[in-house]
Amino acid sequence: MAVWLKELFKVKKPFIGMCHLLPLPGDPFYKEGSMNEVVEWAKRDLMALQNGGVDGVMFSNEFSRPYVTKVSAVTVASMARIIGELKSDIRVPFGVDVLWDPIASLDLAAAVGAQFIREVFSGVYASDFGLWDLNYGEVARHRRALGLQEVKLFFNIVPESARYLAGRDPVEIAKSTVFNHQPEALCVSGLTAGVPASASVLQKVKEAVPETPVFANTGVSIQNLEKIVAVADGAIVGTAFKFDGKFENHVDENRVRQFMQKVNALRTAG
């Protein structure tokens, strides 16, 4: 396992809980004048995740649908306000993800002191939100300019709702991404939030880049935990932690606790 992973999360195979933010100013479904409600929603979910025992938390504008690939300044400003108001309540390592904009994610991380970022950083995709063209060379230089070399980057190499324009195999993408970009970690996803990543793809990616941590990024559930823990170096969990396992609901502290108890048992056994 990568040394930084253990140093940051203090456990092997860390499980990161998603703190999904309600629609923000400028989003189509934002409720005018509701920023206080957005902050309270996030605080409730943050406390449920932490009290339930997650190893880390990631803040994401998950309800800013339909997504764009270059967000407005108001999105970053709103997320910075929310995280800033919650900063004194954060007890675990935390990261950020401004969907789907790596430059904005770096800007937010710089503003709030995030320790890691998850995003799609490279590749050209045909997606539900149009043609998606990313140049990590530009992102890497922005990271350097902001002095964020110690902030860990989780590269989502199989992004939701998108397909590589050239139809490249995930294993091929993993190998070239590691060689060209030297990511701190890779993430493998399913079609959308809540949809499991293929166990066989996870296995093949891990075998292809054994020195790079590989995370299951979507669809991790208490039913498939054993397979995930056996293969992946960690996981990012959102939907499975929510009441009734539904994406649009609040985080259920009891679900998180039961889930993490099983995770801890599997980690100890392993």
Secondary structure, 3 states (H helix, E strand, C coil): CCHHHHHHHCCCCCEEEEEECCCCCCCCCCCCCCHHHHHHHHHHHHHHHHHHCCCEEEEECCCCCCCCCCCCHHHHHHHHHHHHHHHHHCCCCEEEECCCCHHHHHHHHHHHCCCEEEECCCEEEEECCEEEEECHHHHHHHHHHHCCCCCEEEEECCCCCEEECCCCCHHHHHHHHHHHHCCCEEEECCCCCCCCCCHHHHHHHHHHCCCCCEEECCCCCCCCHHHHHHHCCEEEECHHHEHHHCCCCCECHHHHHHHHHHHHHHHHHC
